[in-house]
Amino acid sequence: MKAARLHAYHQPLVIEEVPDPEITGPFDIIVRTGAAGLCRTDLHIQWGEFEKEHADAGLDLPYIPGHESAGWIEAVGEGVKHLAVGDAVILHPFVTCGVCAGCRAGDDMRCENAVFPGLYTDGGFAQKIKTGARAALKIADNLHPVDVAPVACGGVTAYHAVKRAAKLLVPGTQVVVIGAGGLGHVGIQCLTAMTPAEIIVVDKNAAALELAKSWGAEHTVLVDGDQVEAVKALTKGRGADVVIDYVAERGAEKWGVDMLRSFGTYFVVGYGGELQVETKRIINNELNFVGNLIGNFNELGELLALMAQGKVTLHTKTYPLEQINEAMADLEGGRLQGRGIIVPNES
């Protein structure tokens, strides 16, 4: 099969022929990749920021990145009874054991024996991917793998943060969304579908802000140096009850906190920056900071239900596998609005 492999950090991926993955365990599945979402984490991997984690996991280069995958089941292990060849599925990023405390609690991200294809084993930037049957979730008949692949990680991460924030967003509250890009545009739609809060979207891209209005944003604020004052004006000087930061780097994590009101909660979803907040300020204003990892398997199913109902749609651009380095350059250069999708196989 064809695959895009990382041979060296700080270098482009290489398109080459590699052996097809094989079933080796009773609960393995092989999926013909219909779509693979391009996540900013893939850039962090290429930049060498996961070199230590790769070494700790015993991963040697070259390997196949890509952790947002959807497609059609091509083969299943002998123990798999709930899936069949030909089923259209999306793959939760974690391959979980099902028997540890985290799995028993339904919290996939706390699985003590998890495997993460695309980060620590071969992933979805290939014509086929091997994973575990517990990771596969059937998609509705009115959805195609290209429609859903990026929600396997980025989308369900955005949803996970909104679901946690929704408990705080009662009628009369205001929420600031920092970033209307790949994660943010999903988060905005989820906020619209799941909360009565007034939504304020902040981004440096004017075109993205225009799209945010169609997704449910009541107000948009351009990052121009005066964005904090603009948000304060929209919140009558108090700041927002909740800030969801889908960027959390390149300065956003510094001024984003200034948009939060006293007793407010700051949800950190993006990464790459560093939060520096005086402890006295946190205490005197009783501020809350919440980190958000990928949502669990059930949350992925909930998000897919919203998508099947037409309440959440993805703004995307597709690329054939051979153009993966062009796609990554577009993501790095800020030329992508929404999510990039790699299509290794046609329908």
Secondary structure, DSSP 4 states (H G I P E B T S, - for coil): -EEEEB-STTS--EEEE-PPP---STTEEEEEEEEEEE-HHHHHHHTTTTHHHHHHTT--SSB-----EEEEEEEE-TT--S--TT-EEEE-S-B--SSSHHHHTT-GGG-TT-B-BTTTB--SSBSEEEEEGGGEEE--TT--HHHHGGGGTHHHHHHHHHHHHHTT--TT-EEEEE--STTHHHHHHHHHHH--PEEEEEES-HHHHHHHHHHT-SEEEE-SS-HHHHHHHHTTTS-EEEEEES---TTHHHHGGGGEEEEEEEEE-S-SS-----HHHHHHTT-EEEE-----HHHHHHHHHHHHTTS----EEEEEGGGHHHHHHHHHTT--SSEEEEESS--
